[in-house]
Amino acid sequence: MKKTVIELFAGVGGFRVGLNNITTIDENGRAIENGPFTFVWANQWEPSTKSQHAFDCYNIRFPHAVDNSNIDISKVDKKSIPDHTLLCGGFPCQDYSVAHSLSSSHGIEGKKGVLWWQINDILTAKKPAFVLLENVDRLVKSPARQRGRDFGIMLRCLSEQGYAMEWRIINAAEYGHPQRRRRIYIFAYHKSTKYYKAMKKSSPAEIISKTGVFAKEFPVEEINAKSIKEFDFVNGYKDLVEVSDKFHAAFENAGYMIGDKVYTVKTKAIETAPITLGEIAESNGVDAHYFLSESQRKKYEYLRGSKKIPRVDKNGHEYIYAEGSMSPYDELSLPARTMLTSEGTTNRSTHIIMDPKNGKLRILTPVECERINQFPDNWTNSGMPEKRRYFMMGNALVCGIIKKIGIQINNIIEKED
Ligand SMILES: C[S@@+](CC[C@H](N)C(=O)[O-])C[C@H]1O[C@@H](n2cnc3c(N)ncnc32)[C@H](O)[C@@H]1O
């Protein structure tokens, strides 16, 4: 089996950086790939801006004039995508609900612009052996009024397409990485693979705590098989529309799905000490514009302080919006908090550190943000404005997590024919 990969919603290429263990850029700005995977196609298109900074960055680091696609994924003819063994991508948590389509009583229609359906169409057209996805952790709980529905829809789609899958919500800092970013990782494998046949012999408890891809790289404390919850998202639900209308479940941070059953249990990480902000911070001095002026310092003091603000909701009801206080700056002895796309703007969630050289308060530099996600230094220094470099890192992922998952996927593919 070839180690071919496609990267969807590629952004600035976090999956590729992780899977191919990229740590350096050469003098022409190209990534030096050290890993075993051959990327045969990537797609990235930013709907909200005319400029395509993420794609431009991807294309500079991985120049493949033909194989990097910069169009809306919904406009791509899925059959034209090159054959691949692994499909990977980080996609948004949206409303995955479906209804019967009006045009045909048999058709099923998801909401327009919901990117899960694009992934599902590629699975139908290309049937890759393996799938690796990343999403925000609330995916398993959405929507609030029908908890677990969206994840149930995903499970049903994957199951109908012949996949088994496991998932884990991982806080990167608990496993030695520099950011407390909590994300769900999903690994699916098709029933035609040797791996599927081998895993079928394991119990859900073994897969979740010992033999699965996640358990091997991200160890968890022993689980009690009796605490595993089991849900059926096939029997009792005629089609996806019925899953969409009726399914709900309390999914935990780990689980396994095969056939018509899904098993879920709360796991506890066996932790490794994280990389700290102090370890990734630039220690030889940074440009003056990263330091806080007196008025900015006061603004951050307010933003990070506790407050109670009277507000009016959209129905005209008055309420008090309250938030607690944060420490005035982020401790260098701790890992970073979750980086958001607003990082670097005057915002409560922007990191503020005490500069290691002169002790003055400042925001992070774009290079420090890249380090927090374990990208090579200056990865996004590809011609985009500095503001966008922060944005890209808020959208990206902790590449070190993908690197570890990639080691396991590589081992699995080696054992296939
Ligand atoms: C969460 S980010 C993924 C970031 C990526 N994993 C990385 O390491 O940079 C999702 C990406 O999907 C892209 N996107 C959104 N809608 C799209 C569409 N319709 N077609 C293609 N890409 C899309 C966004 O521009 C964004 O870069």
The ligand as an SDF file (V2000), in Angstrom:
LIG
                    3D

 27 29  0  0  0  0  0  0  0  0999 V2000
   -9.3580   24.9570   10.9460 C   0  0  0  0  0  0  0  0  0  0  0  0
   -8.5930   25.5440    9.5030 S   0  0  0  0  0  0  0  0  0  0  0  0
   -7.4470   24.2740    9.2020 C   0  0  0  0  0  0  0  0  0  0  0  0
   -6.0420   24.6850    9.4800 C   0  0  0  0  0  0  0  0  0  0  0  0
   -4.9720   23.6750    9.0980 C   0  0  0  0  0  0  0  0  0  0  0  0
   -5.1410   22.3850    9.7240 N   0  0  0  0  0  0  0  0  0  0  0  0
   -3.5810   24.2150    9.3910 C   0  0  0  0  0  0  0  0  0  0  0  0
   -2.7560   23.5030    9.9330 O   0  0  0  0  0  0  0  0  0  0  0  0
   -3.3170   25.3880    9.0890 O   0  0  0  0  0  0  0  0  0  0  0  0
   -9.8050   25.2870    8.2560 C   0  0  0  0  0  0  0  0  0  0  0  0
   -9.3820   25.7510    6.8840 C   0  0  0  0  0  0  0  0  0  0  0  0
  -10.4350   25.4660    5.9440 O   0  0  0  0  0  0  0  0  0  0  0  0
  -10.4660   26.4960    4.9670 C   0  0  0  0  0  0  0  0  0  0  0  0
  -11.7920   26.4740    4.3060 N   0  0  0  0  0  0  0  0  0  0  0  0
  -12.9630   26.9660    4.7960 C   0  0  0  0  0  0  0  0  0  0  0  0
  -13.9560   26.7730    3.8990 N   0  0  0  0  0  0  0  0  0  0  0  0
  -13.3960   26.1280    2.8270 C   0  0  0  0  0  0  0  0  0  0  0  0
  -13.9260   25.6400    1.6000 C   0  0  0  0  0  0  0  0  0  0  0  0
  -15.2100   25.7930    1.2930 N   0  0  0  0  0  0  0  0  0  0  0  0
  -13.0850   25.0220    0.7330 N   0  0  0  0  0  0  0  0  0  0  0  0
  -11.7850   24.8610    1.0370 C   0  0  0  0  0  0  0  0  0  0  0  0
  -11.2200   25.2900    2.1950 N   0  0  0  0  0  0  0  0  0  0  0  0
  -12.0280   25.9030    3.0960 C   0  0  0  0  0  0  0  0  0  0  0  0
  -10.1880   27.7700    5.7820 C   0  0  0  0  0  0  0  0  0  0  0  0
   -9.6750   28.7970    4.9730 O   0  0  0  0  0  0  0  0  0  0  0  0
   -9.1510   27.2580    6.7990 C   0  0  0  0  0  0  0  0  0  0  0  0
   -7.8330   27.4930    6.3590 O   0  0  0  0  0  0  0  0  0  0  0  0
  1  2  1  0
  2  3  1  0
  2 10  1  0
  3  4  1  0
  4  5  1  0
  5  6  1  0
  5  7  1  0
  7  8  2  0
  7  9  1  0
 10 11  1  0
 11 12  1  0
 11 26  1  0
 12 13  1  0
 13 14  1  0
 13 24  1  0
 14 15  1  0
 14 23  1  0
 15 16  2  0
 16 17  1  0
 17 18  1  0
 17 23  2  0
 18 19  1  0
 18 20  2  0
 20 21  1  0
 21 22  2  0
 22 23  1  0
 24 25  1  0
 24 26  1  0
 26 27  1  0
M  CHG  2   2   1   9  -1
M  END
$$$$
